[in-house]
C-alpha cells in the first residue's frame, strides 16, 4: 500500500509539473495557483518538504515572472524525491 501511495505521489507530482508548465504558457495564474495548492498539501504530508515549499512559492505568485525558475527547481526536486522514496521503501522491505 505504501509503495503504491508513494510511487503514485511521484507520478502525480510529475503530472502536476507538466500541467503547471502548460498553465504558465497559457498565462493562467488562477490555474497555476490551484494546481500548486492541490499538490502542496500532499507533498508536505508525505515529507517531500522542499517540493511542498516550491509549490507554496508557486501558489503565492501574483504574476508569473518567476514561474520558469520555480518550475525548473521543482523539476530538479522530483528525482530527489523519487530517490528518497526508493531508499525508504528499501529500508522498509529489509525491516519486514
N, C-alpha and C positions, 0 to 999 in steps of 0.2 A: 504494500500500500504506500509506504513512504517513498519507495523508489519511483512509483508512478506519479505521486504528487510532485516530488522534487524534479523529476525529468519533465513532467508536464509544465512546471513553472518555467524552466529554461526555454521550452518551446514557445510558451505564451509571451515571454519577455522578448524573444527574437521577433515574433509576430507583431508585438506591440511596437517595437523599434521600426519595423517596416511601415506600419500604419502611421506612426509619428512622422516619419520622413515624408510620406505622401501628404499628410495634413499640412506639414510645413511648406511643401512645394505648392500646395493649394492656398497658402496663406490663411488657413483656417485656425485661428488662435483658439477658438472655443473647443474645437475638436482636439487640438493638441493638449489643452489643459484637461479635458475629460479623459483622454487616453492615459495621460501621465498619472492622473489622480487614481484611476482604477487599478493601475499596476503598482503604484507606490505602496499601498497597504499590503498587498500580497508579498512584495519584496521584503518589507520590514518584518512581516510575520514569520517568514522562513529564515530570517537572519541575513539576507542579502542587503546589508545596511547601505553600502555605497551605491548600489543600484537604486535603492529607495531614496537616498539623498539626491541623486541625479534626477530622478523622476520628480521629486519635490521641487527642485530648481526649475525644471521644465514647466511644471504646473504653475509655478509662481510668476512666470514671464508675463509681462504686459505687452510685449511685442516679440517678434520672432528673430531679432538680430543675433542673439547668442545661440539660437537653436542648433545650428550646424555643429558648433563646438560641443555643446552638451550631448547631442546625439552621437557624435563621434566618441565621446568619453563613455557613453552608455554602451556603444558597440564594443569598445575595448573591455568593458566590465563583464560582458556575457561569457567569454571563455574562462575568466577567473571564477565566476560563479559556478560554471559547469565543472571546473577542476575541484572546487571546494566541495560541491555536492558529490562528485565521484569519490573523493577521499573519505568523506563522511560515510557514504554507503559501503565502501570497502572496510572501514573500521567497524561498522555496524555488523557486517557479514562475518567478520572474524570473531566478534564478540558473541555471536549466536551459537 
